[in-house]
Amino acid sequence: MYYSAIGLLAALILLVENLDILAFGNKEFMTPSWTVYRRFLIAILVYYLTDIHLINFSTCTVFGLFYPHRAR
């Protein structure tokens, strides 16, 4: 469970630190280099979010934040 909390904290820090870059309405960051960096940040954010809600399809159990609430 602590592992998921760290991932959630990392995702929140990424959003807070890079909110101006991730906001699509800002004309200052519309150059091609910033677009590539924005896509990189979105990929990292998607990784964090999938890491928080990691699902094991073979046993149909949900790890991460839902691990303590699993069916026994």
Secondary structure, DSSP 8 states (H G I E B T S, - for coil): -HHHHHHHHHHHHHHHHTHHHH-TT-GGG-SHHHHHHHHHHHHHHHHHHHHHT-EETTTTEE-GGGGGG---
